[in-house]
Amino acid sequence: MRSLAELSHMQNTMILYLIFNKNKHFYLHIYVYICIMNIDISIIKGIHPGLFLERELKQRHLHKGPFAISIKEYPQTLGSITKGKRKMNINLALKIEKALGLEEGFLMTLQVYYDIKELKKKQPTIHPDFKKLRRILFWDTKMENIDWEIQKNSIIKRVFERGNEIEKNEIIRFYGMESVNKVLDTNGKETSL
């Protein structure tokens, strides 16, 4: 992993390449790649590592079959992984990362985040008491389909902009006063509850 100073210098260098080079599209891909690989994995958290690998191979103009053979793996194995039908294993992840020059452990990190996402889908969802929230407050979606954790900021903002006291109290009970205040304060509202 590179330091933030190195990344900042690399990003500035990439911007200069974008400005002064005719092949801007190629350098834009490199710039995006550097940002994703070194700074923020949260952008791709929850996707299957095979989807990332598929995209990576396409960007490098590598075919799956010959690539699989070059790392001494069966092409069918790599095909199953890139289709999301099979999990990435540690041994294969290390081979792929070495061959593509990716950071060690990157693909397994993606696999773990993907597994967490899949496990959460199977767990019963925790949500506020629907009896205390009017459905009209969430007119654009079914309340049963809302991911109450991922959409927390939007939900808090919406309820405190359009909700009544009962709805506001239910959101405070569900998320906690500290979380609600944090969201409302970052939204530019200086008032605490």
KAFEN-V180633 format. One line per field, one symbol per residue. phi: phi as a letter, one per 30 degrees, with the letter a starting at -180 (. if undefined). burial: 1 if it has 16 or more other C-alpha atoms within 10 Angstrom, else 0. A space follows every 10 residues. Layout:
phi=???
burial=???
This chain:
phi=.ddddddddd dddddddddc cdcdeddddd ddeddddccb dddcejdddd dddedddddc hcddeddedd cibdeddddd dddidbddcd ededdddddc iddejddddd dddddddddd dddddcbddd dccddddcdc adddcddddd cedddddddd dbdcdddddd ddddcjdddd dddddddjcd dcd
burial=0000001001 1001101100 0000001000 1001100000 0000111111 0011001000 0001001100 0010101110 1101001100 0111111000 0000001111 1111100000 0000000100 0010001000 0010000100 0110110011 0010001111 1101100011 1011000000 000
